[in-house]
Amino acid sequence: MNKIIVNNTEKKKTFLGFIIMWWIVTFILLGMFKISGFNINYPLSNTGRDDTSYMAEIKMSYDDNNWKETNNLGAPFGTNRSSNISYYLFNDVHILSMIIVCITGSVFLSQNMTYILLFYLNSGVTYAVLRNRKINPFFSVIGALTFTFSYYVFYRNVSHMMLTPIYTIPLAILICLWIFEDDSVLRISKTFFKNRRNIAIIIFSFLIVNSGIGYYTVFACFFFMIVGIYKSFDSKSLLGIKQFFIELFITVICLLFTIAGYILSSFNGKNAVMTSLRSYGDAEIYALKVVRMFLPPKGTGIQKIDDIIAAYNASAVCQTETSEYLGIIGIIGCIVLFLAIFINKHKSQIKLMSVMTICAILYATLGGLGVVFFLFATDMVRCTNRISIYIDFISIYTVCLLLQQSYIKFNENGNRVKRVLLCMMSGIVLLISLDTQIPWYHFDNSLQVKNCDIQKQFVDKLELMESDGAMIYQLPYWEYPPGPGINNMNPNELLQPYLYSSNIKWSFGAFSSEKSLLWNEYVSDQSTNDMVDSLCYMGFDGIFINSAAYTDDEFGDLIEQLQNILGNPDLVSSDNRWYYFSINDYTEQLRQSMSSDEWEHNVEIVKKYGEN
């Protein structure tokens, strides 16, 4: 009877902790809003980088009921991205965004709501994992809030929405702890599916595989391996390694199920892995820098220290990302784990966390073992610095574990004052840590409102000019996925017009090695006169130009050549960034200048452009 009462009390405490935590999450999110500068109906970010690309994929989901294939991008033949493996590895956030866009009908609102809701998902799962580890509700809330508002999340922002769902990291570490502690999990037997933890591990593995575009999966398997090897050495048996291989098998099965579409595309001779973006230098640029884990990007507020940090950032030979900052609580935990490597204790959680952290650093650091994996295994895993979010959770969990142990010790000694002081100090450190992690007024899209209005007005006018299904050729020619951008045009800016259109087909967006991309590349290499003729034969209705991609002289020459052929541009955006030339009248003149047989002959020739 007493056990039932205790269990009910714990459940009530856990539930109350959830409610309090989500209230705090809401309060923090409101503090991040700059009320006068945020409009939820406009995108938080639409800079023409990965943020725009993600919204384009959501729009594909809404318009075509398929976020891998559309005829509205990659004209003249459309695009099918089912041959790219990365598109299968972040289904969790995609499904959430698809649900929201289906309810709201707004791609922009979907972007904003997805990002905001992820804070609740990340915090909820993290809190649940900490409570599963018997951390009391107060310290679980502290750990969940610290992890949820990691600087890593804000650095990724909506630009890397597929990396923002960090809820799978606590799940992966929970699997590690179960492997380490529980000899009954992941053991082949008739009672395998009767073990609830085994069922949970299968579910967690499936979630991990569908999150983080493969990075979180690779890193999770790395930690599973470390734990399996460490347990085998610690227990002087092969059990840990056997458990690792069973978990690896489960993960691979989940992965194969998730990428079934990619496998089918490969069998059909299609393969568009983003090799064009990978280079050996990426392994250095996107590697982990240990010092970055301890340097707050926002600064410390202490001028002398901030000057030193600024001087280091300016003079660093290898400029890398700055997403690794752990926060005050994470730093404390990380330092503890560095020292804990010297602990010689059997079945110690802290020692295990220490080994995992040090191995993660050896793998991910600049010039570390991750470079070997990048060079000889797969170039899809180039950004080893992203393992920092695992290190962050491990460090935060370590602090929560130590707080819990201290609290229990004070409770056993009946020292209420020390318990209260411990909780108060923990709360104060949490506030300081959050302040160094959170970019206040993060939700400020006032500049986006103005730019989006200009862009929408331009596309609305264009759609009134052209018939449904009109094909627009976009200049400059730019492959997709794109490189780092050109002049003042960000790499995915050519996707922006698509976000506002409902019945236009755009040439940009054909995937690497696709027929449309090869065709567009061929046409772009022609002289301006031949290019316009080719577009006419192929059925295009106009030419869209993003002037930011050109120098003043280049743009002036291009406009002059097009004006000599087509006359003045039919549309110019109010910021003079976007230009549009209709070619319908010119097409009709060209058609009238030859016989129908000659026209059809030229059409057949143009259709084959780009073919070997």
N, C-alpha and C positions, 0 to 999 in steps of 0.2 A: 504493500500500500504506500509506504513512504517513497519507494522507488518511482511509483507512478506519479506521486505529487511532485517529486523532484524533476521528473521528465517534463511534466506539464509546465512547471515553473520555468525550466530552461527554454521550452518552446515559446513561452510568452516573452521571455527576455530576448530571444532571437528575433521574434517578430517585431518587437518594439525597437530593437536595434536597426532592423531594416527600415522601418518608418522614419526613425530619427535620421538615419544616414541619407535617405532619399530627400528628406526635407533640407538637409545641409547641402546636398548636391544641387537642389533647386535654388537655394539661397546663393550658392557660389556662382551658378550659371547666370542668375539675375545680376550679380555683381560684375560679371564679364560683359554684360550688355551695355553698350553705350546707347541709352534709350533714344537720344536725339539723332543718333547716327545709324540705327539698325532698322531695316525694313525686311520682315521675314519673307515677304513675297518676292524678294530679289535675292540672288545668290550671295552667299557669304564670300565666295571667291569665284571669279570667272576670268582668270588672267590669261587664258590661252595656253595653260600648261596642263598638268594631269587633272586639275579640277575640271576643266572644260571637257577633257576626254571622258571623264567619269560621267558627267551629265549627258554627254552624247550617247553613251551606252544605255543610260536609264531612259532616254528619249526613244532609243531603238526598241527597248522593252515595251514602252507604252504605245508607240505607233505601229510596230510590227509584231508585237507579242513574241519577240525574239531578240535578245540582246547580243547575238553573235552575227546576225545576218540582216541586211537591209539593201534595198535598191536606191535609197535616198542619199547614200554616201558611196563614193567610189564610182561615180558615173564615168563611162557609159554602161558598164556591165554590173555595177553593184559590188558589194563586198560580203565575204563570208569569213568570219574570224574563228570558226570552229576548229581551224587547223593550228591555232596558237594555244599552247598548253596553259599559259598564265591565266587565260580567261575562265578557266574551270576552277581556279584555286582561291576564289574569294566569294563563293556563293552566299555566305552568310549575310554580308552587308548588301550584296546585290538583291537578295530576296527582300530584305527590309526596305530598301529603296524602291523596289518594284511595287511592294504593297502600298507604300505611301503615295507614289505617283499615280497608282490606279485609283486611290481614294480621292486625292486632291486634284489630279489632272495637271499638276504643275511640276516641271522638272526642277525649277529653282527651289520651290518649297520642299520638294523631296530631298534635295541636297541638305538644306538647313535642318530639317526634322530628323533625318538620318543621323547627322553628326551629333545633334543634341541628345537623341535617344540613346546613342551609344554610351554616353556617360552613365546613364541609368543601368544599362546592360552590363557594362564593365564593372561598375561598383557592386551591383547585385551579386554577380557570380563570384567576385573576389571576396566579398563578405561571407558568402555561403561556404567557400573553401576554407577560409580562416576559422569559421565556426565549426566546420567539420574537423579541423585540427585542434579543437577544444580550446581555442583562444576565446577569452570572454568577450561579450558583445562590445564593451567599451573599446578595448584594444583592437577588436576586429573592425570597428568603424574607423578607427584611426588608420589602420593598415589599408583598408579599402579606399578611403578618401585619398590617402597619399599616393596610392598606385593609380587610381582612376584619373587624377589630375597630374599625372607625370608630365614633365616637360616634353617627353617623347611624343605624346598625343598632340600637343599643340604645335610641335614642329611638323608633324605629319599633316595635321589640319585636314581640310577637305581635299587638298591636292593629292594626298595619299590615303584616300578614304578606305582603301582595302587593307591598310595597316593599322587603322584606328581601332578596330575591334580587338582589344587586347585581353578580352575575357578568357581566351583559350590559354593564355600563359599560366594563370593559376591552376587551370585544369591539368596542364602538362606536368607541372611541378607536383601536383597532388598524385598523379600516376607514379611519378618518381618516388615519392615518399611511401606509397603503398608497396611498390616493388621492394624497397629497402626494408620495410618493417614487417610485411605480411608474406610469409612463406606459402600461404595457400592461394594467393592470386596468381593468375597467368600460369597455371599448371595444368597440363593436359590430363583430363580425367573425365569419368562419366558425370561427375558433379560440377563440371566447369560452368555450365549456365545456371546452376543453382546458387553460385556465389554472386551476390549482388554487386560486389566490387568489379567482378569480371564484366558484367553487363554495363556497369557505369563506364568502365575503361573503353569498351567498344563504342559507346555513345560519345564519350569525350574524344576518342581518336578520330571519329568521323567529323566532329566539329572542328578539331585542329586542322585536319586535312582541307576543310572547306574555308579556311581563314588564312589571311596573311600572304597570299600569292606564293605559297610554297616555302617562304622563309620560316614561318613559325613551325611548319612541319619538319623541315630539315633540322632546325635547332632543337626541337622536341626530341627527335630521334637521337641527336647527339647527346642530349642529357640522359635519355634512357640508356644509352650505351655506357656512359660514364657511371651511372648508378649501378648497372648490372655488373660491370667490372669491379667497382669499388666493393659492392656487397660480396662478390665472390672472394675477393682478397680478405675482406673483413671477417667473413664467416668460414673461410678456408674450404669452400665448396663451389661447385659449378652452378648452383641454383640461380644465383643472380644473373649470370650470363644466359642461362636457359630462359629465364623470365624476360630478359631483354629481347631475345630472338622471337619469342612468342608475341611480344608487344610490337616488334618490328613487322612481323607477319600480319598482325591485325591492321597496322597502319598502312601497309602496302595494299592489302585487300580493299580498305576504305579508299585509298588513293586510286586504285584501278577502277573502282565503281564510279568515283567522281569524275575521272577523265575519260570515261568510256567514249564520249563524243570525239575527243581528240584522237584516241586510238583508231576509231573507225575512219576518221579523216586521213590518218597516216596510211592506213591500208588502201585508201583510195588515191594515194599518191600525192596528198597535200601535206605540206609542212611549212609553217611560217613562224618558227621560233625566232625571237627577236635578236638574232645574232648581230644585226647591224649596229646595235647599241652597245655591245659588249666589247671591251678591249682590255688588254692586260693592265693598262693604267687604272682601270676602274677598281681593281683589287686593292689599290693603294688609296685612291680618292675616297672610297666608301668603306675603308677599314676602321676598326675601333681604335680610338686613342684613349688610353687609360686616363690621361689628364683631363679629358673632356668630361669624364664622369663626375669630376669634382669642381669644375668651373661653372658657376651659374651664368648663363647667357644674359640674364637681366642685370647682372652685376650684384655687388654685395651692399652697395650704399656707402661703403668706406672708400673714399677717393683714392687713397694710396694703393689699396689692393686692386681696385678697379683699373687704375692706370697700368699696373703690372700685367693684369689679364689682357687689357687692350693691346699692350706692347707685344705680348706673346702672340696674340691672335694675328697681329699685323705682320710679324716677322717669321711665323712658322713656315718652314720650308715646304711642307706638304699640307696644303689647305684642305681640310676635310669637313664633313658635316658636323653640326654641333648638337645633335639630338640625344647625346648620351648622358646628359646631366641627370643625376640620380635624386637630387633634392637632399635636404638636411638629414631626414630619417634614413633615406637610402644610403647616404654617405656613411652614417654611423654604422649601419648594418654591414656595409662593404668592408670598412676598416676592421670590424670585429671578425669578419670572415677571413681577412688576410692573416690576422693573428691566430685564428682558430686552427690553422693548418698544423700548428705545433701541438695541438691537443692529441693525446694518445688514449682515446677512450673508445671502447667497443660499442657499436650501435649508437653512435652519437649523431643526432640530427644536425647539430651545428657543424660537426666535422664533415658530414656529407655535403652540407651547403657550401662549406669552405672549398672542398675539392671541386665541386661543380662550378663554382665561381672562378677559381684559378684556371681550370681547364677551359672554361668559356673564353677567358682573356687570352690564353695561349692560342686558342683557335682563331679568335676574331681580330686580335691586335694587328697593327701595321706590320706587314711582313710575316704574319703568323701562319699557322697550319691551314687556315682558311684559304690562303693563296694557293696552296697545293691542291685543295679541293676544287678551287676555281679553275686552275690550269689543267688538271688531269681528269676531273670527274664531270663537272658541268659548269658552264659560264652563266647559268641562270641564277646562281647564288653568288652574287658579287658583293652585295652590301652587308658585309659581316658585322658592321657597327649596329645593325638592327637587333643583334643578340643582347644589346644593352637593356632592352625592356625585360628580358628574362633575368638578367643580373639585378635589375631594379626590384623585381618582385621577390627574388630570393633574399635580397638584402632587407627589404621591408618585412618579409616573413620572419627573418632572423630577429629583428628588433621586437616584433610582436611576441615571438616565442620567449625572448628574454624578459620582456615586461610581464608576461603571463607567469613565468617562473618566479619572478620577484614578488608579484602580487600574491601568489599562493604561499610563498615563504612568509610574507608579512601577515597573511591571514592566519596561518598556522600558529604564529607567535602572538596572535591577538593584538598586533600593532596597527590600530586603525589610523593613527596619525600618518604613519609611513605610507599606508595604502592610499590615503587621500592625497598626500603630497606626490606620490608616484603618478596618480591619475592627473593631477593638476599640471605637473611638469610635462607629462606626455601631451596634454592638450596644448600647452604653450609651444612646445617644439613642433607640433602639428601645424599650428598657425604660422609659425616662422617658415616652416618647410613649404607650405602651400603658397606663401607669399613669394618665395623665390622661384617657384615652379610655374605659377599661373600668370599669363600675360593679361592683366586686367583690361577691360574694354576690348577684348579679343573679337567680340561680335560687332564689328563696325564695318558696314558695307555701303557707307554713304557714297564713296567714289564709284562703286559698282552700279548703284542706282542710276547715276548720270550716264555712265557708259552703256548700260543695258538699254536705257531709253533711246539713246542715239542709234544703237544697233537694231533694235526692234523696229523703230520708225523706218529705217532703211529697208529692212527685209519686207515689212508690210507693203511699202510702195512697190518693191520689186515684184511681189506676188500679185499685185493688182495689174502690173504691166504684162506679166507672162501667164500663159495658160497652165492648167494643172499638169504636173508631170514634166514641166520644163527642165531641161538640163543646163546647168551653169558650169562653165570651165573656170577653175580658180587658179589665179596666178599670185605668187610664183608656184611652179610645180614643187611639191614637197612630199617626200615619201612618208608613209605611216607604218609603224611608229616613227615619229620624226627625231631628228637630232636635237641639238641644244638651241635651235632657233637661228634666225638670220637677221642681221642688223638689228632693227628695233621691233621685229615681229617674234613673239614667243612661239614655241614649236607647234602648239595646237590651236593657234588663233584661227586657222582656216576652218575649224569646226564650229566657230561661234555663230555664223549665219544659219547653220543647220538647226541650232537650238530654238530659233524663232520661227522657222518655216514649217509649213504643214503640207505643201504640195510641190516642193522644189527638189530636184536631184542635183547634188553637188559632186564635183569631181574628186575633192580631197577625201581621204579616209579609206581608200583601198589599201589592203594590207600588203605587207612585204611579199613579193613574188606573185601576187595576184595579177590576173589578166588586165584589169583596169589600171593598176599601178604601172605596169609595163607599157600599156598604151599611152597613158598620160605622160610618162617620161619621154617616150619617143616623140610625141607631138610637141612637147616643150622645147626640144632641141631644134625644132624647125625654125626657119625665119618667120617673122611676124606675119607676112603675107601667106605663107604656106600653112602656118598654124591656123589662121582664121579660116582658110579654105577647108582644111581637114575637119575643123569643128563643124562647119556647115554640112559637109558630107555625112558626118556622123550624127547629125540631128541635134546638135547643141543649139541653145537659144540665146546664149550671151556669155560674156566674159566678166568675171569678178576679179578685182585686183585689191590686194592689201598693200597700200603704199608704204607701210612701215618696213616692209621687207627689202626695200630698195634704198640706195643712196639717192640724193637729190638728182644727180646727173643721170643715173640709171632710170629712175622713174620718169624724168623729163623725156628721155629718148623713147621709152616705151609708150608713153601717152601720145607723143607726137606721131609715132608710127601707126598707132591704132586710130588716131584722129584722121590721118590721111586715108585710111581705109573705110572707117565707119562713121566719121564725124565726131562731134563732141559726145562726151559720156552722157548716158541717159539718166544716171543717178550718181550723186556724190553725197556721202554722209556729212552731217553738219560739222564733224570734227576733221573732215578732209582725209580720213584714213581709208575709207572704203570707196571704191569706184565701180561702176557697172556700165558696160557697153552691150546693148542689144545687137545681135547679128541677124535677126530675122529678115530685115529688109535686104541686107547684103546677100543672104542665102537665096532669097527669091531672085535677085539679079543674077547671081551665079548660075542658078538653075535655068534661067531663061537664055543664058549665053551658050547653052549646049543642048544636044539632043537628049532624050530620056535614056537611051541606051548608054550614051557616054556618061551620063550622070550616075547610072546604076553601076557602071564599070568602075568609076572612081570610088563610089561608096564601098564596093567590095574590097578594093585595094586598101582603103583607109581602115576598114574593120580589122584588117590583119596586121596593122601596125604593132610593133613590139613583139611579134611572134618570131621565134627563131627559124 
